[in-house]
Amino acid sequence: MTRGTRKATEKQVESGQRAKVLVGPAGWAYKDWNGVVYATPRTRDFHQATYLAEFFDTIEINTSFYHPLQASHAAQWVRHVAANPRFLFTAKLWQKFTHEGGTNLEDEKAVRAGFDLLRGADKLGAVLLQFPFSFHFERENLARLTQMLDSFRDYPLVVEVRHSSWANPKFYELLHERGVGFCNIDQPIIGRSIEPSEQVTSAIGYVRLHGRRYDTWFSDDPAAPVEERYNYLYSEEELEPWAERVRNVSKHAKATFVITNNHFQGKGVVNALQLIHMLNNKKVKVPETLRHHYPQLDSIATEPSKEPTLFPLPPK
């Protein structure tokens, strides 16, 4: 961030008010979480979001990337997390806008239905515009991005880019001028991948951790399961620099969202709990089923395990 951008952003943070840092996983409906994050069998009224809201103050909605979020589903999810008054969702914009193109007003209307419901319930923390590695800092792409920012300017927007050409002061100034946040990411650094950062361009700070699977990140092997890209467990040593970046980001933002996208077999849930512990320097509430698979959580848990650990660690 340029000096002018950071100074202007700092003015948006209310003096004397401690900035909020909300940490949580990306998504909740994964089959490989059954028996690892969630106990099995489950009660009939069990919902994953309700359960996760006992441990986290945010979850990033993934399904809105694949198709527009229906208002009826959004309303259900708002009810499911009602027991946690601090909770805020973030949601990804439909990939037709960020990856495909050819959108129209009907597409925008479809996207807004679910987002408006969340916003009306005061449960929408941010809308994430996630662009692919192939999206470079070029005039045509800048025009396309600007049009998107204009179309959805009434939402709290955050932009994620993955190519290093976007590490450009002009880009950061564009985001700041429009009150749009920048997503700082951890990803395998291959070729011209954008590197870790602690940029703040609006009142919203945002961090996403994707894992470091160098062998599968850009794999086009049809035999390789898609989830292998996110089959990575960060060590505490790897998380510490990110905890420090989050602290720095939160100094210049009203609210900072930290999302762990290394979701396979609940690894992102483990790392999210570890980050909360690092940031607050306090022990955390840990899902009972999860700690049986990841015994390293015992050292940061507020309560002793109710049952002995019976399962080995999931494969890395």
Secondary structure per residue as TSV (DSSP state, phi and psi in degrees):
chain	resnum	aa	ss	phi	psi
A	1	M	-	360.0	140.7
A	2	T	-	-72.6	161.0
A	3	R	H	-60.7	-41.9
A	4	G	H	-64.4	-40.6
A	5	T	H	-64.6	-43.7
A	6	R	H	-65.7	-41.7
A	7	K	H	-63.8	-41.4
A	8	A	H	-66.8	-37.7
A	9	T	H	-67.4	-38.0
A	10	E	H	-60.6	-31.7
A	11	K	T	-65.2	-20.0
A	12	Q	T	-78.9	-16.7
A	13	V	S	-86.8	124.2
A	14	E	-	-65.6	129.9
A	15	S	T	-65.5	139.0
A	16	G	T	81.3	-5.6
A	17	Q	-	-103.2	126.7
A	18	R	-	-72.2	127.4
A	19	A	-	-66.1	143.9
A	20	K	E	-81.7	136.4
A	21	V	E	-121.9	116.4
A	22	L	E	-113.0	122.0
A	23	V	E	-115.8	137.4
A	24	G	E	-172.6	175.5
A	25	P	E	-86.8	166.6
A	26	A	B	-92.7	113.1
A	27	G	-	80.1	172.4
A	28	W	S	-147.5	-13.9
A	29	A	-	-103.5	79.6
A	30	Y	-	-122.2	131.7
A	31	K	G	-61.3	-35.7
A	32	D	G	-74.5	-1.3
A	33	W	G	-87.6	-16.1
A	34	N	B	-68.0	125.5
A	35	G	T	83.9	-6.2
A	36	V	T	-114.8	-58.9
A	37	V	T	-88.8	-42.5
A	38	Y	B	-106.9	136.9
A	39	A	-	-69.3	150.3
A	40	T	S	-130.0	141.3
A	41	P	S	-71.5	167.7
A	42	R	-	-117.3	159.7
A	43	T	-	-71.5	159.6
A	44	R	T	-62.8	-34.3
A	45	D	T	-90.4	8.7
A	46	F	-	-68.3	135.8
A	47	H	-	-133.7	137.0
A	48	Q	H	-59.9	-41.6
A	49	A	H	-65.6	-39.1
A	50	T	H	-60.2	-44.3
A	51	Y	H	-64.6	-48.0
A	52	L	H	-65.0	-31.1
A	53	A	T	-67.4	-11.1
A	54	E	T	-73.7	-22.4
A	55	F	T	-114.9	-23.3
A	56	F	-	-131.3	155.0
A	57	D	S	-100.8	2.2
A	58	T	E	-155.3	154.6
A	59	I	E	-141.4	138.7
A	60	E	E	-89.2	124.6
A	61	I	E	-78.0	119.8
A	62	N	-	-90.6	-33.6
A	63	T	H	-61.6	-26.5
A	64	S	H	-68.8	-12.5
A	65	F	H	-76.7	-33.1
A	66	Y	H	-90.2	-26.6
A	67	H	S	-162.5	154.7
A	68	P	-	-56.3	140.5
A	69	L	-	-74.7	124.6
A	70	Q	-	-77.0	140.8
A	71	A	H	-60.2	-36.2
A	72	S	H	-64.4	-38.9
A	73	H	H	-68.1	-42.7
A	74	A	H	-59.4	-40.9
A	75	A	H	-63.6	-40.8
A	76	Q	H	-62.0	-43.7
A	77	W	H	-67.3	-35.5
A	78	V	H	-59.7	-43.3
A	79	R	H	-65.7	-36.9
A	80	H	H	-65.8	-28.5
A	81	V	T	-104.7	11.3
A	82	A	T	-61.2	-25.1
A	83	A	T	-70.5	-15.1
A	84	N	-	-110.5	99.3
A	85	P	T	-67.2	-17.5
A	86	R	T	-83.6	-10.4
A	87	F	-	-71.8	136.7
A	88	L	E	-135.6	136.0
A	89	F	E	-84.6	150.4
A	90	T	E	-116.6	157.6
A	91	A	E	-143.8	141.4
A	92	K	E	-85.5	140.7
A	93	L	-	-71.0	145.9
A	94	W	-	-52.2	134.6
A	95	Q	H	-63.8	-17.8
A	96	K	I	-60.6	-29.8
A	97	F	I	-81.3	-42.7
A	98	T	I	-91.5	-24.6
A	99	H	I	-118.2	-28.0
A	100	E	I	-109.1	-50.1
A	101	G	-	88.9	-177.7
A	102	G	-	74.3	29.1
A	103	T	-	-84.5	162.3
A	104	N	-	-139.4	-176.8
A	105	L	H	-64.1	-32.1
A	106	E	H	-65.9	-37.1
A	107	D	H	-64.2	-43.2
A	108	E	H	-63.5	-41.6
A	109	K	H	-61.2	-40.7
A	110	A	H	-64.3	-40.9
A	111	V	H	-65.7	-39.6
A	112	R	H	-68.4	-24.9
A	113	A	H	-55.4	-53.1
A	114	G	H	-72.8	-40.5
A	115	F	H	-63.0	-40.4
A	116	D	H	-64.7	-35.4
A	117	L	H	-64.4	-45.6
A	118	L	H	-63.5	-43.3
A	119	R	H	-64.2	-41.9
A	120	G	H	-63.2	-26.2
A	121	A	T	-91.5	5.8
A	122	D	T	58.6	38.5
A	123	K	-	-122.0	11.1
A	124	L	E	-104.6	107.8
A	125	G	E	-84.0	-36.4
A	126	A	E	-166.3	153.4
A	127	V	E	-113.1	121.7
A	128	L	E	-97.9	123.4
A	129	L	E	-97.4	100.8
A	130	Q	E	-98.4	118.3
A	131	F	-	-105.9	152.0
A	132	P	-	-78.2	168.8
A	133	F	T	-58.6	-31.1
A	134	S	T	-72.1	-9.0
A	135	F	-	-87.1	104.0
A	136	H	-	-103.5	164.7
A	137	F	S	-75.8	89.3
A	138	E	-	-136.7	158.8
A	139	R	H	-55.6	-46.0
A	140	E	H	-62.9	-42.3
A	141	N	H	-69.9	-34.6
A	142	L	H	-62.5	-41.7
A	143	A	H	-64.0	-41.9
A	144	R	H	-64.8	-43.8
A	145	L	H	-62.6	-45.9
A	146	T	H	-59.4	-40.3
A	147	Q	H	-62.1	-41.1
A	148	M	H	-64.4	-42.6
A	149	L	H	-62.8	-36.3
A	150	D	H	-68.5	-41.6
A	151	S	H	-64.7	-34.6
A	152	F	T	-115.8	27.3
A	153	R	T	-65.3	-16.8
A	154	D	T	-81.5	-3.7
A	155	Y	S	-100.8	158.5
A	156	P	-	-76.6	98.7
A	157	L	E	-94.5	148.5
A	158	V	E	-138.0	139.2
A	159	V	E	-113.3	131.2
A	160	E	E	-113.7	123.5
A	161	V	-	-123.8	153.9
A	162	R	-	-120.5	-8.5
A	163	H	B	-96.8	138.7
A	164	S	G	-66.7	-13.7
A	165	S	G	-63.0	-19.5
A	166	W	G	-82.3	-9.8
A	167	A	-	-74.7	72.2
A	168	N	-	-139.0	128.3
A	169	P	H	-54.2	-33.9
A	170	K	H	-63.6	-37.9
A	171	F	H	-67.0	-45.4
A	172	Y	H	-62.7	-38.1
A	173	E	H	-65.5	-38.7
A	174	L	H	-59.5	-46.5
A	175	L	H	-62.4	-45.0
A	176	H	H	-63.2	-43.5
A	177	E	H	-59.7	-29.5
A	178	R	T	-99.8	4.5
A	179	G	T	67.3	35.0
A	180	V	-	-109.5	137.0
A	181	G	E	-81.1	159.5
A	182	F	E	-110.8	135.3
A	183	C	E	-94.4	115.0
A	184	N	E	-83.6	127.6
A	185	I	E	-125.1	154.2
A	186	D	E	-112.6	123.7
A	187	Q	-	-149.2	165.9
A	188	P	-	-60.8	127.4
A	189	I	-	-86.3	95.1
A	190	I	-	-121.6	125.3
A	191	G	S	60.2	-126.4
A	192	R	S	-98.1	44.0
A	193	S	B	-73.2	140.8
A	194	I	-	-67.6	140.5
A	195	E	-	-93.4	166.4
A	196	P	-	-55.0	145.6
A	197	S	-	-151.5	177.4
A	198	E	-	-141.4	50.4
A	199	Q	-	-76.9	143.7
A	200	V	-	-134.6	120.9
A	201	T	-	-122.2	0.4
A	202	S	S	-154.2	-172.1
A	203	A	S	-72.5	-6.5
A	204	I	E	-107.9	122.1
A	205	G	E	-95.8	146.2
A	206	Y	E	-146.8	136.4
A	207	V	E	-136.8	135.0
A	208	R	E	-130.0	133.0
A	209	L	E	-111.1	117.3
A	210	H	-	-98.3	-9.7
A	211	G	-	95.7	175.8
A	212	R	-	-132.4	48.6
A	213	R	-	-83.7	83.9
A	214	Y	T	-61.0	-30.6
A	215	D	T	-77.4	-19.9
A	216	T	T	-121.6	-7.0
A	217	W	T	-59.3	-44.4
A	218	F	T	-110.7	20.7
A	219	S	-	-68.0	135.4
A	220	D	-	-111.8	20.8
A	221	D	-	-74.7	113.8
A	222	P	T	-64.4	-18.5
A	223	A	T	-83.1	-13.3
A	224	A	S	-84.3	122.3
A	225	P	-	-59.1	140.8
A	226	V	G	-58.3	-37.2
A	227	E	G	-66.6	-15.6
A	228	E	G	-63.7	-24.9
A	229	R	G	-59.6	-28.7
A	230	Y	G	-112.2	17.0
A	231	N	-	-90.5	77.7
A	232	Y	-	-150.3	130.4
A	233	L	-	-110.0	116.3
A	234	Y	-	-68.6	140.4
A	235	S	-	-79.8	163.5
A	236	E	H	-61.8	-33.4
A	237	E	H	-66.6	-33.9
A	238	E	H	-76.0	-27.7
A	239	L	H	-79.7	-29.0
A	240	E	H	-56.1	-46.8
A	241	P	H	-61.0	-32.3
A	242	W	H	-73.4	-35.1
A	243	A	H	-60.4	-39.5
A	244	E	H	-67.8	-40.2
A	245	R	H	-63.0	-41.0
A	246	V	H	-61.9	-41.2
A	247	R	H	-59.6	-43.0
A	248	N	H	-68.0	-42.0
A	249	V	H	-61.0	-43.6
A	250	S	H	-67.0	-19.3
A	251	K	T	-69.0	-20.5
A	252	H	T	-118.7	12.6
A	253	A	-	-134.2	151.3
A	254	K	S	-74.0	-39.2
A	255	A	E	-140.4	137.1
A	256	T	E	-124.0	125.6
A	257	F	E	-104.1	131.6
A	258	V	E	-121.5	115.1
A	259	I	E	-117.1	127.5
A	260	T	E	-99.2	114.0
A	261	N	-	-101.4	3.4
A	262	N	-	-82.3	69.0
A	263	H	-	-82.5	-15.1
A	264	F	G	-60.0	129.9
A	265	Q	G	53.6	33.2
A	266	G	G	74.9	12.7
A	267	K	H	-63.0	-36.4
A	268	G	H	-65.2	-32.8
A	269	V	H	-66.4	-42.2
A	270	V	H	-59.4	-51.1
A	271	N	H	-67.3	-32.6
A	272	A	H	-64.3	-42.3
A	273	L	H	-63.4	-40.6
A	274	Q	H	-65.2	-38.6
A	275	L	H	-65.7	-41.3
A	276	I	H	-59.0	-43.4
A	277	H	H	-60.7	-45.1
A	278	M	H	-64.7	-41.7
A	279	L	H	-72.1	-35.9
A	280	N	H	-99.5	-12.6
A	281	N	T	55.2	37.5
A	282	K	S	-135.4	155.0
A	283	K	-	-70.2	157.1
A	284	V	B	-125.7	157.7
A	285	K	-	-73.8	131.8
A	286	V	-	-122.5	133.1
A	287	P	-	-58.5	130.7
A	288	E	H	-59.9	-46.1
A	289	T	H	-62.8	-39.9
A	290	L	H	-63.9	-40.4
A	291	R	H	-69.0	-20.9
A	292	H	H	-71.0	-28.0
A	293	H	H	-89.9	-24.5
A	294	Y	-	-129.0	79.9
A	295	P	G	-59.9	-18.3
A	296	Q	G	-64.0	-15.7
A	297	L	G	-73.3	-19.0
A	298	D	G	-57.6	-35.1
A	299	S	G	-71.4	-17.4
A	300	I	G	-113.4	4.5
A	301	A	B	-82.0	142.8
A	302	T	S	-72.0	-28.4
A	303	E	S	-122.3	148.7
A	304	P	-	-68.8	155.9
A	305	S	-	-63.5	139.1
A	306	K	S	-78.0	-23.7
A	307	E	S	-135.1	153.5
A	308	P	-	-67.3	152.2
A	309	T	-	-70.1	120.9
A	310	L	-	-109.7	-12.0
A	311	F	S	-115.9	146.9
A	312	P	-	-76.2	165.7
A	313	L	-	-63.0	143.5
A	314	P	-	-61.8	153.7
A	315	P	-	-63.7	146.3
A	316	K	-	-79.9	360.0
